[in-house]
């Protein structure tokens, strides 16, 4: 072996040691919180994956596995696991009021019905967000018991002691800063007063609730009896019996407690799309428009991109490089920024389009003008991609075939229809299918321009330009009461529709390739 070969071998070994060292460090970093949380399933996954990586890369053999393993692990992590999690969520009632298990629901129901009693413990209250970012954290109570100089944190699960060394307190003993929490200012406290007032920390036989900038520990007026699996309201005498099929406590008069728990509802979320008239109509309407939008986007962008590519492919065109640069500019710009610019251009009051055309049209106030607007914007953003791939495909076409057709007397239109377009479709159909799948789920194109407008229903849940993906987003995150289970079911419909259409299209593409092979 030469010196250069020896150095290359040593360098390769050092790189392998370094990479495996990073893998081991990441495994330890991931395993530590899993052990603390007693998540043995997650810990087992980390151990198996780490062992598999070391087994493959420490062996001088198994060369194919060394190339396949990274992609396979990434496929499982970023494709299969999200699909599995979405599918498992779609058969539950997970959403507002159904986030935890039954024990959590009982604790929250009892804590929410707390009444202060004489002699109850009082605390100095600081409301805070869990974590260093208020946008992501959960609401918690940071509590000071002045008599004992004890400090606590309270959340939906109960009360826990805080280490004083991790806290900063004012002269009264109230917590003003804490490691791992973002304490609200007085202004933020007032802005979130509704959530703080409704929040309760469950404790034995009751809970801790806020009263101004203080908190009290009281006794619950609602008690749970395991023998009847029911909750009794001692003030009204109402008895709420557990409905374990739907995850609620329901009284004889049909009223139910707001807090429920997560249960498996089978395929109810899926059948709801077809059996509930209030859901079936909007879903079908959104689906039809979704298909129109995806197909129209592919058709318009491909037609415009191909036209421009054929024009720029002509031998007598001068300055092709400059023209091509100008044509791909929309593709080079951030799409979200361009979508916001287009949204303002369609503004009915000061929008550029109305000013140039001398119109006063509310583009997003009418169904078809709004749909035409989003298709126009998406065509402008998408045609440069089609222009690029069509340019490459045109330059790869066999020139002798086209020349033979010209010598046989075929017109340019006949050559395009019989030779150019079929050969282009053989090469470009997979890309057109991927473009269809992308536009079928093109969240940004709708959310950043029309935001689903106009809305024909009073609740504002379904817009005339909504795609299934934006409809799902509004169900899961933008409504007054989110329904993750139903949103996950709609997501599975989207996944199935795109998969079926893509599968059929690829099958037809293979047949087309065999014809022109």
N, C-alpha and C positions, 0 to 999 in steps of 0.2 A: 504493500500500500504506500502511496506517495505521501509526502508531508502534508500537501493540501487535502488529500483524502482523510488523513488522520485528524487534521484540524476540523474538517467538516463533521467527522464522526463525533469528536469531542463536543463540538458546538451543539450538535443535535441532542446529545445526551444531556448537556446542561439545560437546553431549552425544555426537554422532557421533564427533568427534575424540577425546574422552575414552575412549569405548568401544573404538574401534579402537586407541588407544594401549595400553589394557589387553590387548587381543588380541595386539598385537605383543610386549608384554613377556612375556606367558605363552608365546608361541611361542619366544622366545629362551630363556626359562627351561627349557622342555621340550627344546629342541634341544641345549643345552649338554651334558647327560649322554649324550644319544644319540650326539653326535659323539665324546665320550670313549670310549664303549663300541663305537664303530664300527658302530652299528646304523643302517645306511643306509636300510633299509626304513621303520623308525619315523621317521627324519628326513624321508624323502620324504613320508610321510603328514602330518606337521606342516606342511611347506612347502605341500603341495597344499591342505590345509584352510585355512591362513592366507590363501593367495592367493585362494581361493574366497570367503572372507568379505570381503576387501577389494574384490574384483571386484564382488560383489553390492551392498555398501553404499556404495561410492563412485560408483555409477552412479545418475543421476536416474531411470532406468527400472527395470524388473524389480521392480515393487512386490510382486507375489505372492511372488516368491522371498525377499524380505526378511522376510516373515512365516513362510514355510515352512522356511527354512534352519535356524533354531535348533532347531525341533522335529525336523527330519530328522537333524541331527547328533547330537542327544541320543538319538534312536531308534537310530541306528547304534551309538553308543558304549555305551549301557546295555541294549540289547536284542539287536541282531543280532550284535555282536562276542562277547558272552558265550555266545550260542547256538552260534556258529561254533566258539568255543574249546572248549565242552563237547563238541560233536560230534567235533572233531578229537581230543580226549583219549579219547573213548569207543572209538576204534579202535586204541588203544595199550595196552601193559601197564604204563603209568605207575603207580608206587606204591612201597612200600618195597622196596628192592633193585633198583629199575628207574627211578631218578630222572634219571640222566645218560646220556651217550653211551658208546660202547664204550671209548674212550680213558680216560674217567673211571673206568669200572669196572676196567680193567686197573691203573690207578694205585692205586686203593683196595685192590685185592686184593694187590698187591705191598706196599703200605704196611702193611696189616694183618698181614702175615707177617714183620715185621721182627724180627731178633734182634740183640742188642747184641754187638759184637765188641771185643776189646781195642784200646784207643787211639782209640775212636770219640769224636766230639765230644759234649760235654755242655752243657746249657743250664739256666739258671734259668727255671722255668716259672711262668707266670701264666695260668690258664684264664679265658676271657672270652666274652661274648656280643657278636656283631657288632651295632652299633647302640646307641642310647641306652635301649632297652627290652629287658629280658631275656626277656620273653614272646614277642617276635617274632624275635629274633636267632638266628644260627647260632653253634654252638660254634667257637671259634678258640683257638689257642695263641699267647700273647705270650711271646716267647723272648728271653733275654739271653745273649750269649756273653761271659763275663767277661774272657777273655783279650784279645779285640779291642775290648771295650766296644761291641759291635754289637747292634742290636736288630732283631727280625724278628716278623712275624705269619705264622702258618701256618694254612691251611684245607684243604678237600678238594682244592683245585686246586694247592696247592704253597706255596712259601715266598716272602715278599716283605719287602723292607727297610722299616723304620719310621724316620721322622724323629725324632731324639731331642728336638727342640724341642716335639713334640706329646705327650711322655711325662712321667710323674712316676715316679721310681724311689726305692727305699729305700736304706739305707746299703750293702746288699749288691749293689745294682744290679738287683734284681728290680723289674719293672714293677708299679706299684700303681694307675696310672690312665693312660688313653690316650684321645685324642680319637677319637670314633667307635666306641668300644667300652665295654662295661660289665664291668669286672674283677670276678671272683668273690671274695668273702671266703673265709676259711679254712672257715667253716661251710658256705657254699655249695659250695665245692670238695669237701668231704667228702660232701655230699648228692648231688652229681652225679658221684661217683667212678666209677660203672660206665660212664657215657657217656665220661668223660675217659680211662679206661683203654682203652676200645675204640676211641677216636679215634686216627687216625694222619695225619700230614702227608706226602704223597708227595714224595720227592726222587729224584734219580738213583740207580738201583740199590737203592733202599730207601725208608726213611721215618723220621720222627721220632715217637717215642712217649713217653708219660709214664712216670716211675718215681718214685712219691711226688710231691714238689713240685718235682722236676727232670724233665728230658727228655733223651733220648739219640738220636743218629742211628745207625741200624743198617743192616744189609744184609738184603734180603728173601730168604727161602728159596723164594719162588715167582717164577719168571722167565717172561716171555712170549716166545714164538718166533713171529715173523710168518710164517715159511715154512710152518708147520703150523697156524697160527692156534690155538695152544694155550698153556696155562700148565702148567709142570712144577714140582712140589713136590720140591725137592732133598732134603728130609728123608725123605719117604716113597716117593719115586719115582713117585707118581701123576701121570698126565697128563690134564689137563682140556681137552677140545676144545670150541671155540666152537660153540654152537647158535644160529646167527644168526636162525633163525625165531622162537625163544622168548626170546632175550636172556640166555643162560646159558652158563657153561663147565661141561661135563658129562664125567665120567670113564666108562670102560668098564663099571664096576660099577654105574652109575646114579646115583652120588652127584654132587652139583653144588656149586659154590662159591656162597656166600650172596649175594655181590654180583653183580648183573647189570646190564643196560642196557636203555634204552627202545627198543622196536621196534614196528613196525606189525603188529597182529595181525588186521587186517581186522574182520570181524563176529563174531569169537569171543566177545567179551563179550556180544553180543546173543543169539547162539545158546546161550550157556551158560545163559541163563534158562530155556530150553526143553529142553535136552539133559541138563543135570546134575541128577540127582534131588535132590541136597542143596541145590540152588538153586531148582529148579522148584517144589517143594512150599512152601517158605516164601514165595516170591515170589507165588504164586497166592493163598495164605492172606492175605498182607498186602494184595494188590490187592483181594480181595473185601471185607475189612473197610474198606479205604480208601474204596471206593464206598459202603458202608453208612454210614460216618461222614459223608462229604460230603453224601450225599442226606438222611440223617437230620438233619444240622445245618440244612440249608436248609428242610426240611419243618417241623421243630419250631419253629425261630425265626420262620418265616413265619406258621405257624398261630397261635403265641402273639402275635406282633406285630400280626397282622391282627385277632385277637380283641380285643386291648387298644385298637387304633385305632378299631374299630367301636364299642366301648363308650364311648370318650371322644368319639366323633363324635355321640353321641345328644344331642338338644336338651335333654333334661330333666336331664342331668348337671350338677351344680354344682361349682365349684372345679376346672374342667378344667385350668387352668394349673398348679395345685399338683400335681395327679395326674400330668400329663405330665412335669413336672420330676422327680418321684420315679421315674417309669418309665424315664427316660433316664439315671439316675445310673450304672448299670453301664457305659454307653457313654462317660461322661465321665471315668471312672477309668482309670489305666494298666492295660492288660490283663495285662501280665506280673506286676504286683503282685497283681492279683486272682486270677490263676492260682495263685500261690504261697499266697495265703490259702486258696483252696479246697483245695489240696493238704493243707495242715495241718488243715483241717476234716474231711478224710477219713482222718486218721491213726488207725490202729486202737487206739492206746494212750491218746491224750489228745484225739482229734478231737472237735469239737463235735457232729457228726452222731451218732456212737455214744453220746455222753453224753445227748443229747436223746432219742434213740430207745431208750436202755437196751440197746444192742446191743454186741457185741464182734466185729463183722464186719471182716475185713481186706479193705477195698474193692479194693485193688490187688493182692490175692493170688489172686483168682479171675478167670477170663477175662471172664465176662459182667457181674459186678459192676464190674469195672474199666472195661469199655466203657460201661456205663450211667453210671458216674460222669463220664467225660470228655464224654459226650453231654449230660449234665445241666449241667455247667460251661459247655460251649460254647453251649448254649441260653440260659443266663442271660446270657452275655456278648454274644450275637448278637441277641437279640430286640429291644433298643432301636433298633437300626438298622432292622430291619423295621418296627417301630412308627412310626418317623419317616417312612419312605417311604410306608407304607400310609396314614398320616394325610394326607400331602400328596395322594396319589392319590385318596383318598375325597373330599376337598374339591373336587377338580377334576372329579368325575363330573357329568354333566348331570342336574340335579334334575328336569327336566321328564320325562325318560325314566322315572325311578324313580316319579315321581308318576303317570304314565300307567299303569304296571304296577300300582300300588296301586289305582287307580280301576277297572282291569279285573278286580280281584278276586284278584290274585296275593298269596299269603301272603309274609311276610318271608323264609322259607326259599326259596321259589320265585324271588323277586326276587334274592336273593343268588346262587343257583345259576345263574340264566339271564341276569342282567344285570350285577350288581355284580362277581362274580368274573371273568367273561370280560373285562369292560372293564379291571379291575385288572391282569389278566395281560398284556393288550396293552401296558400302560405299564410293568409291573414285570418282565416276563420277562427283559429284558437285565440287570437288576440281580440277579435270581435266578441267572442264569447266571454272573455275576461272583462272586456269593457262593459258588456251587458250586466255581468254580475256586480261590477263596481257601481254602475249607475243605478242598479236595483236597490242598492244600499247607500246611495249618495246622500248622506245626512247633511253635509255642509251646504250643498247646492240649494237645499230647501230651507234649512234652519237659518242660514245667514242672509238669505234674500227675502223670501216671502214669509218665513217662520210659520208656514202652514196656512196663511191667510188666503182667502177669507174664510171665516168660521160661520157655518150656517146654523149650528146648534148653539143654544143659549149657554151651555156649560163650557163651550170653547175647548172641547176635548178632541174634536175631529175637524181638521181644516180641509178645504177643497184642493189644496196643493200638497197635503201631507202624503208622504210615502209611508209604507209600513214601518220603516225604521224610525221616522220622526213620530209617528203615532205611538209606537212602542215606548219611545223616550218620554213622551208626554204622560203616558200611563204610569211609567215607573218612577219618574223623577219630578215632573212638573205639575202634577195635580195636587188638589188639597188633601187627598188620601191616596197614597201610592199603592199599587198592586203589583208586586214583583212577580208573583206566580203567574198571573195572566199575561204580563209583559213577556215573561220567559216563554210562555206557550206561543205567543205571536212570533217571537224570535225563532222558535223551532219551525213554525210555518214558513218563515222567510228562508231559513236554511234548507228546508225540504224543497221549496219551489225552485230556488237557485240551483240546487244539486240536481234535481230532475231535468230542468231545462238544459243545464250544462252537459249532463250525461247524454241526453238525446242529441244535442248539437255535436258533441265530439264523435258520437257514433256515426252521424251523417257525414262528418268531416272525413273519417276514415274511408267510408265508401267513395267519397269524392276523390280522395287521393288515389284510390285503386283505379278509378276511371282514367285519370290523367297521368298515371304512372307510365 
